Amino acid sequence: MVVISVIKHTSAKERLVLALDVDNFESAEDLVFRLRDYVGIFKVGSQLFTSEGAKIINMINKAVLLKELRLSI
């Protein structure tokens, strides 16, 4: 069997995943806002999600949206 894969040209940012393996919301928020221009995906660890729930996901979505709005102005 021959497997051929097509590699899409992606930027380093699109391939960079940052695991948010921190204990609290404030630490995660600090990392997200400082690194959102350089990271394509933020991965939420199970400990952080268990302690913060959807609040952490909403914060990441807002941070990324604010960055995109800033770039479009």
C-alpha positions, 0 to 999 in steps of 0.5 A, a space after each residue: 500500500 502506498 500512502 500519499 499525503 498532501 502537506 498544506 503549507 502552514 505557518 509555524 503559528 498554525 502548527 504551534 500548540 500550547 498546553 495550558 497545564 497550569 492550576 488557575 485561571 489567572 495563570 492561563 489568562 496571562 499566557 493566552 494574552 501574552 502568546 496569542 499572536 504566536 500560538 495557533 492552538 491553546 490546549 486546555 489541560 483536564 485539571 484546568 478545565 475541571 477547576 474552571 469549566 467553560 469559563 476558560 474556553 470563553 476566555 480563550 475565544 474572547 482573547 483570539 477574537 479581540 486579536 482578530 478584531 484588532 488586526 482588521 481595524 
